[in-house]
Amino acid sequence: MPKNNKVTGRVFAEIAETSRRKGAYHEFLAIDQKNGFQESDILKRLKTDYSILVHDIETNINVLAALEEIITQIRAKEAIDSELRLSLSRDYIYARTSFYRKDKKINDIRVIVDKVGDYVGPNIEDLIHDHEFRELCKYKLIQAMDKEININIANLNLVSANEQTNNL
């Protein structure tokens, strides 16, 4: 699978804070302190202005990042045919495809397709070209993808509802 896959490419998701890392804007503001740089009065004022502006739009950035995550996940469903890969692990055959999730390091989703013993004879290369087996893989991957997408949509709706309530 391509490491820099355009299907899973993002903009705001790379800026927004996640459970694994701080938002890029916080890291940007911390550079001077991390490097031991002296902060002049003008730099302090500019960083304060920057911080205020970021605070004002941080919720929008997070919502945009959540939307991007869902959009890239839906795109990934459309790209399964070109991104489908198989692997063997112990007694199981796994299918995987590109799929972005903000809290995961690896941009793919994996599912167990079946036990290896149920496919005596064909090797993994034969199976990936078998139409029925590919359809089974796609079905299981789409089920797993839809589960993730639905959770993300529910979370986005919750954030949107809270934001609308806060604006009253």
C-alpha positions in Angstrom: 0.0 0.0 0.0 1.4 3.4 -0.8 2.6 5.2 2.2 1.5 8.6 1.0 -1.9 7.6 -0.3 -4.0 10.5 -1.7 -7.2 8.8 -0.6 -6.2 9.2 3.0 -4.6 12.6 2.6 -5.7 15.3 5.1 -5.2 19.0 5.9 -6.9 19.9 9.2 -6.4 16.5 10.7 -2.7 17.2 10.6 -3.2 20.4 12.5 -5.8 19.4 15.1 -5.0 17.9 18.5 -5.5 14.1 18.9 -5.2 11.7 21.8 -1.6 11.0 20.6 -0.3 14.5 20.1 -0.8 18.2 20.7 -2.3 20.4 18.1 0.3 21.7 15.6 -0.5 25.3 16.7 0.5 24.4 20.3 3.8 22.9 19.1 4.4 26.0 16.9 4.0 28.3 19.9 6.3 26.1 22.1 9.3 26.2 19.6 11.0 29.2 21.3 10.8 27.7 24.8 11.9 24.2 23.6 15.0 25.7 21.9 15.8 28.1 24.7 15.3 31.2 22.5 14.9 34.6 24.1 11.5 36.0 23.5 11.4 39.7 22.7 8.4 41.8 23.6 7.2 41.9 20.0 7.5 38.1 19.7 5.5 37.7 23.0 2.7 40.0 21.7 2.5 38.3 18.4 2.4 34.9 20.0 -0.4 36.1 22.3 -2.4 37.4 19.3 -1.7 34.0 17.6 -2.9 32.1 20.6 -6.1 34.1 20.9 -6.9 33.6 17.2 -6.2 29.9 17.5 -8.4 29.6 20.5 -11.2 31.3 18.6 -11.0 28.8 15.7 -9.9 25.7 17.5 -13.3 24.1 17.6 -13.8 24.7 13.9 -10.4 23.1 13.2 -11.4 20.1 15.3 -14.7 19.8 13.4 -12.9 20.2 10.1 -10.5 17.4 11.1 -13.4 15.2 12.1 -15.1 15.8 8.8 -11.8 15.0 6.9 -11.5 11.8 8.8 -15.0 10.7 7.7 -14.5 11.9 4.1 -11.2 10.0 3.8 -12.8 6.9 5.3 -15.7 7.0 2.8 -13.2 7.5 0.0 -11.2 4.5 1.2 -14.3 2.4 0.8 -14.4 3.4 -2.9 -10.7 2.5 -3.3 -10.8 -1.0 -1.8 -10.4 -2.8 -5.2 -7.0 -1.1 -5.8 -5.9 -1.1 -2.2 -6.9 -4.6 -1.0 -4.0 -6.7 0.4 -4.0 -10.1 2.0 -1.7 -11.5 4.7 -1.4 -14.7 6.7 -0.9 -14.8 10.5 -0.9 -18.0 12.3 -4.1 -19.8 11.2 -5.9 -16.8 9.7 -6.1 -14.9 6.5 -6.4 -11.2 7.0 -7.6 -8.6 4.5 -6.4 -5.0 4.8 -6.9 -1.7 2.9 -6.1 2.0 3.4 -8.2 3.6 6.1 -7.3 6.7 8.1 -8.1 6.9 11.8 -6.8 9.8 13.8 -5.8 7.8 16.8 -4.0 5.0 14.9 -0.4 5.1 13.7 -1.1 2.9 10.7 -3.4 4.1 8.0 -5.2 0.9 7.3 -7.9 -1.4 8.6 -7.6 -5.1 8.9 -10.1 -7.9 9.3 -10.0 -11.7 9.7 -11.4 -13.2 6.5 -11.2 -16.8 7.3 -9.1 -19.7 8.6 -6.2 -20.8 6.5 -7.3 -24.4 6.7 -10.5 -23.6 4.8 -8.5 -22.8 1.7 -6.2 -25.8 1.3 -4.2 -25.5 -1.9 -4.4 -22.0 -3.1 -1.7 -19.6 -2.0 -2.3 -16.0 -1.0 -1.7 -14.7 -4.6 -4.3 -17.1 -6.0 -6.8 -16.0 -3.4 -6.4 -12.3 -4.1 -7.3 -13.0 -7.7 -10.3 -15.2 -6.8 -13.5 -13.1 -7.4 -15.6 -14.8 -4.7 -12.8 -14.5 -2.1 -12.2 -10.8 -3.0 -15.9 -10.1 -2.6 -15.8 -11.7 0.8 -12.8 -9.6 1.8 -14.5 -6.4 0.5 -17.7 -7.3 2.4 -15.9 -7.8 5.7 -13.8 -4.7 5.2 -16.8 -2.6 4.4 -18.6 -3.8 7.5 -15.6 -2.8 9.7 -15.3 0.5 7.8 -19.0 1.3 8.2 -18.8 0.6 11.9 -15.9 3.1 12.3 -17.6 5.7 10.0 -20.9 5.5 11.9 -19.1 6.0 15.3 -17.3 9.1 13.8 -20.5 10.5 12.4 -22.2 10.0 15.8 -19.3 11.7 17.5 -19.3 14.6 15.0 -23.1 15.1 15.5 -22.5 15.2 19.3 -19.8 17.8 18.9 -22.0 19.8 16.5 -25.0 19.7 18.9 -22.8 20.8 21.8 -21.4 23.6 19.8 -24.8 24.8 18.8 -25.9 24.7 22.4 -22.9 26.7 23.5 -23.7 29.4 21.0 -27.2 30.0 22.4 
